[in-house]
Amino acid sequence: MVAPTLLDLPDPVEPFRPRFDTRRPDGVITFPSEETSWKELKSRIVMVEQYLRNYPDLPNLDARELLRRLKKGVATQVPSPTAACPVFTDELRHRVVGNLWPHVEDELAGIVVTATLMPTGLWVPAGQLQHQIPRLMMRRLCSDFDRVGVTTQTGFVMAGLHAEFDERREGYDFHYHLVAGGWKARALEALRDRPKYSVGRSEPHEMGMADRPRVRISKQVLTNLPDPLTYSIQYWYPHRPTKIVGHNPLQIQRSEFRYRIPEPYHTEWMVWMDKHPVQDFVLFNGLKPTRSGLKPTK
């Protein structure tokens, strides 16, 4: 019998529905509405069509097949079940975050943190993206948890794979976003002692960029739920450009803003997303998906 996955999680119930509920004092709900998700899907369809017109010499069979399924989803109002379809992934995020949210509020009397992990070895040149396997990238994170004792602690972690593209360097800066509670949250600190998580800019693609911690863990009590939780599971990868400061090629600055990935990279990214199951982009430690919600493993 196949074990349940994210796709088997039930719809969240009030007051834990990211599309309809919020703990923000201003009452603003930042989670994408269904209308917004469909609008984004139509924008992506236009971009794939432009890719096929403007880059006829690039591989396009996979892009044509993806375009066919995305357009069929619009015509039938049944979104294609792919990581490249924002209607499908936003509905999935709504369910995943909605099922995680009660666990977070249960732990708030103890400790719940958000974190971003940026180990070395996750830079992917654009031309190599199609060779990357999200499931294996998440397995590497799971091994890191095992090595520093996160796995043996009580509590929970939900981690999502994410990346930011940079056109100037022609590559993807992959990293992980996390929500963690209980003793597992405390155990994350031990990652700082691992060489691949040490502070610095040691890789060639980082030359000229300011040093940054590779383990960033929030220090304040989480507020404005569910916003911090939705950040940990994303299926939209932005373009975050860098630029040379002045005329010094050894001084590189990253933009504070994020944009849509430009073509032809945008469609190549969508084709890559389409090749992998949505559940391969997410890792649970201490929780497991079931048809009745996320359940502790111990």
Phi and psi in degrees as a GROMACS rama.xvg file:
@    title "Ramachandran Plot"
@    xaxis  label "Phi"
@    yaxis  label "Psi"
@TYPE xy
-75.7024  132.882  VAL-2
-68.4282  144.893  ALA-3
-60.1518  150.521  PRO-4
-123.067  -174.156  THR-5
-54.0911  -32.9172  LEU-6
-67.1526  -16.9122  LEU-7
-94.7039  -4.25796  ASP-8
-63.8086  143.748  LEU-9
-77.2679  165.611  PRO-10
-63.076  139.377  ASP-11
-69.3472  158.209  PRO-12
-112.915  157.116  VAL-13
-60.5983  135.607  GLU-14
-103.357  41.7241  PRO-15
-120.482  37.7491  PHE-16
-106.776  105.938  ARG-17
-55.1977  -29.3438  PRO-18
-78.0536  -17.2592  ARG-19
-130.473  -16.0641  PHE-20
-121.877  149.749  ASP-21
-154.751  153.442  THR-22
-104.135  5.83725  ARG-23
-65.6508  133.693  ARG-24
-58.9693  -30.7221  PRO-25
-84.0628  -4.24995  ASP-26
74.0715  6.18868  GLY-27
-77.1607  130.64  VAL-28
-101.818  118.11  ILE-29
-94.8008  -11.6545  THR-30
-66.5139  139.645  PHE-31
-59.4686  134.627  PRO-32
-73.9759  165.474  SER-33
-60.1666  -39.0639  GLU-34
-60.8197  -42.3984  GLU-35
-63.8143  -40.7859  THR-36
-64.1299  -42.29  SER-37
-66.7283  -37.4751  TRP-38
-63.1651  -42.4716  LYS-39
-63.6832  -39.482  GLU-40
-60.1276  -44.6509  LEU-41
-64.2304  -35.0147  LYS-42
-65.3346  -39.5615  SER-43
-67.3302  -36.8259  ARG-44
-61.155  -43.6311  ILE-45
-60.5202  -40.5445  VAL-46
-67.643  -38.5566  MET-47
-65.3755  -40.1168  VAL-48
-61.4496  -41.1427  GLU-49
-66.2604  -38.8621  GLN-50
-58.5741  -45.7894  TYR-51
-66.3924  -31.6879  LEU-52
-77.9845  -41.7365  ARG-53
-88.7905  -18.3453  ASN-54
-130.344  61.8752  TYR-55
-66.6685  -19.2259  PRO-56
-87.3291  -9.32724  ASP-57
-87.1258  157.728  LEU-58
-55.446  131.872  PRO-59
-137.146  -1.07099  ASN-60
-62.3659  -45.16  LEU-61
-65.6991  -38.1867  ASP-62
-65.5441  -39.9104  ALA-63
-64.7037  -40.8896  ARG-64
-67.6172  -41.6898  GLU-65
-62.4301  -43.6998  LEU-66
-59.0703  -43.2241  LEU-67
-58.1034  -45.0659  ARG-68
-71.2511  -37.169  ARG-69
-66.0093  -42.2629  LEU-70
-67.8338  -35.7702  LYS-71
-62.8528  -38.8867  LYS-72
-61.4725  -39.5543  GLY-73
-66.7462  -42.6725  VAL-74
-65.4885  -36.5499  ALA-75
-97.1801  -9.28781  THR-76
60.9138  26.1991  GLN-77
-120.346  101.602  VAL-78
-63.5798  144.295  PRO-79
-66.255  132.566  SER-80
-79.15  72.396  PRO-81
-137.264  151.846  THR-82
-66.1863  -12.4131  ALA-83
-87.3868  -5.34925  ALA-84
-103.777  111.504  CYS-85
-65.7275  -27.7394  PRO-86
-65.0226  -44.2846  VAL-87
-67.6443  -46.1538  PHE-88
-72.1156  -33.7294  THR-89
-67.6992  -36.6504  ASP-90
-66.3995  -38.0613  GLU-91
-65.5752  -44.2174  LEU-92
-60.2765  -39.2441  ARG-93
-57.5131  -43.2993  HIS-94
-72.3285  -44.1754  ARG-95
-64.1305  -50.6994  VAL-96
-64.7617  -39.2598  VAL-97
-63.4044  -31.9575  GLY-98
-81.5517  -25.3792  ASN-99
-79.3792  -33.6024  LEU-100
-51.0456  -47.7155  TRP-101
-59.6542  -36.4004  PRO-102
-63.9932  -37.8895  HIS-103
-65.6991  -45.866  VAL-104
-68.8004  -29.2921  GLU-105
-65.7748  -32.4255  ASP-106
-89.3272  -10.652  GLU-107
-60.9199  -23.6368  LEU-108
-69.474  -21.9732  ALA-109
-99.4688  -102.637  GLY-110
-147.532  131.228  ILE-111
-135.267  132.982  VAL-112
-130.154  159.022  VAL-113
-108.639  153.592  THR-114
-150.34  154.127  ALA-115
-124.691  127.287  THR-116
-114.602  129.028  LEU-117
-129.471  65.9291  MET-118
-67.1334  159.662  PRO-119
-68.198  161.06  THR-120
89.3102  7.92916  GLY-121
-111.911  8.72813  LEU-122
-76.8104  129.883  TRP-123
-125.458  113.112  VAL-124
-58.1946  146.563  PRO-125
-54.408  -38.6423  ALA-126
-69.2829  -11.4601  GLY-127
-107.156  2.47442  GLN-128
-57.9962  -42.5023  LEU-129
-64.9031  -11.8999  GLN-130
-93.4419  -4.36274  HIS-131
-85.122  143.299  GLN-132
-121.464  106.629  ILE-133
-52.529  -40.186  PRO-134
-57.3957  -40.5855  ARG-135
-73.4707  -33.3738  LEU-136
-66.1592  -36.355  MET-137
-73.7101  -31.3054  MET-138
-64.9428  -34.2241  ARG-139
-62.9751  -39.8566  ARG-140
-65.4402  -40.6847  LEU-141
-59.8288  -40.2581  CYS-142
-64.1724  -38.2389  SER-143
-63.1815  -40.3725  ASP-144
-60.925  -41.9163  PHE-145
-61.6472  -41.9735  ASP-146
-67.2922  -32.2642  ARG-147
-102.901  5.07709  VAL-148
89.2101  8.89926  GLY-149
-62.3194  -42.799  VAL-150
-62.0848  -34.2491  THR-151
-83.2518  -8.95569  THR-152
-84.3459  162.324  GLN-153
-83.2625  158.144  THR-154
118.076  -156.632  GLY-155
-150.175  156.276  PHE-156
-138.536  135.839  VAL-157
-120.669  122.716  MET-158
-122.461  140.635  ALA-159
-122.717  143.021  GLY-160
-83.5738  135.389  LEU-161
-145.438  164.518  HIS-162
-154.108  153.704  ALA-163
-120.595  131.546  GLU-164
-91.3073  146.684  PHE-165
-131.462  113.349  ASP-166
-66.5945  -36.923  GLU-167
-62.4179  -41.5872  ARG-168
-91.3642  -6.33426  ARG-169
53.1397  58.6409  GLU-170
-167.828  174.614  GLY-171
-114.866  128.266  TYR-172
-96.1294  90.8379  ASP-173
-77.0555  150.907  PHE-174
-162.75  -179.456  HIS-175
-124.82  139.638  TYR-176
-110.224  139.872  HIS-177
-134.313  153.514  LEU-178
-123.012  130.55  VAL-179
-138.704  143.954  ALA-180
-134.133  157.953  GLY-181
73.515  -153.993  GLY-182
-68.857  -22.3441  TRP-183
-62.9482  -36.5834  LYS-184
-62.5491  -42.9098  ALA-185
-65.4475  -37.0304  ARG-186
-67.6416  -20.223  ALA-187
-59.8154  -28.0366  LEU-188
-57.9389  -29.5299  GLU-189
-66.5913  -16.5645  ALA-190
-62.8712  -27.3695  LEU-191
-60.3115  -25.0236  ARG-192
-84.8849  -6.97229  ASP-193
-82.903  137.843  ARG-194
-53.969  -39.6704  PRO-195
-70.2327  -11.7254  LYS-196
-111.563  8.92523  TYR-197
-73.0117  151.146  SER-198
-64.6128  140.612  VAL-199
141.941  175.659  GLY-200
-124.746  83.8077  ARG-201
-98.6765  -8.76862  SER-202
-99.9104  152.519  GLU-203
-54.8552  -39.5671  PRO-204
-70.5583  -11.2402  HIS-205
-96.3163  0.820261  GLU-206
-56.5863  128.982  MET-207
89.5508  -6.59627  GLY-208
-93.5556  149.321  MET-209
-64.9533  145.401  ALA-210
-60.1173  148.64  ASP-211
-147.598  149.804  ARG-212
-67.6554  139.039  PRO-213
-88.2302  -7.99297  ARG-214
-124.726  111.236  VAL-215
-117.391  116.274  ARG-216
-122.138  131.106  ILE-217
-63.4421  146.776  SER-218
-112.013  -7.69165  LYS-219
-109.367  156.888  GLN-220
-61.0617  135.967  VAL-221
-65.7514  134.73  LEU-222
-130.994  175.996  THR-223
54.8049  36.287  ASN-224
-60.2604  144.046  LEU-225
-97.0306  13.9248  PRO-226
-51.9831  -47.4715  ASP-227
-63.7166  -25.508  PRO-228
-77.3424  -39.469  LEU-229
-66.0061  -25.8784  THR-230
-66.43  -22.4615  TYR-231
-85.2508  -8.71845  SER-232
-135.625  103.557  ILE-233
-129.503  139.793  GLN-234
-118.695  17.0117  TYR-235
-115.796  118.676  TRP-236
-103.986  122.727  TYR-237
-93.342  168.239  PRO-238
-94.7335  117.571  HIS-239
-120.08  93.0327  ARG-240
-72.2511  156.292  PRO-241
-115.547  163.218  THR-242
-146.168  154.327  LYS-243
-79.6197  130.584  ILE-244
-83.3727  120.683  VAL-245
64.0275  -127.728  GLY-246
-119.597  20.2229  HIS-247
-100.581  104.1  ASN-248
-66.6876  -9.70385  PRO-249
-96.0812  9.61179  LEU-250
-126.901  103.697  GLN-251
-113.327  138.628  ILE-252
-124.126  134.786  GLN-253
-91.124  143.472  ARG-254
-68.5261  146.589  SER-255
-79.7051  -12.3117  GLU-256
-105.442  155.594  PHE-257
-122.19  139.587  ARG-258
-129.398  175.179  TYR-259
-72.0251  140.344  ARG-260
-60.3494  132.553  ILE-261
-76.4083  159.943  PRO-262
-78.1425  151.96  GLU-263
-84.6968  1.85311  PRO-264
-67.9327  -31.9341  TYR-265
-61.0753  -47.5496  HIS-266
-68.8595  -37.4024  THR-267
-61.6223  -39.0715  GLU-268
-63.1892  -44.2744  TRP-269
-61.8572  -41.3862  MET-270
-62.2425  -39.8202  VAL-271
-64.4693  -46.0349  TRP-272
-58.4423  -39.363  MET-273
-64.9388  -24.5994  ASP-274
-78.1841  -11.3781  LYS-275
-123.917  140.618  HIS-276
-60.5643  143.491  PRO-277
-59.4987  -31.469  VAL-278
-71.0917  -16.6164  GLN-279
-73.9787  -11.4482  ASP-280
-91.9753  1.20891  PHE-281
-131.322  141.776  VAL-282
-127.428  133.27  LEU-283
-112.115  140.278  PHE-284
-134.131  114.166  ASN-285
94.5647  -8.05003  GLY-286
-134.171  154.266  LEU-287
-139.571  141.787  LYS-288
-70.8706  137.651  PRO-289
-136.643  171.729  THR-290
-72.4442  -8.58601  ARG-291
-113.298  10.2422  SER-292
127.288  -174.437  GLY-293
-84.4128  125.642  LEU-294
-118.109  141.807  LYS-295
-61.5354  143.554  PRO-296
-87.3647  -14.6158  THR-297
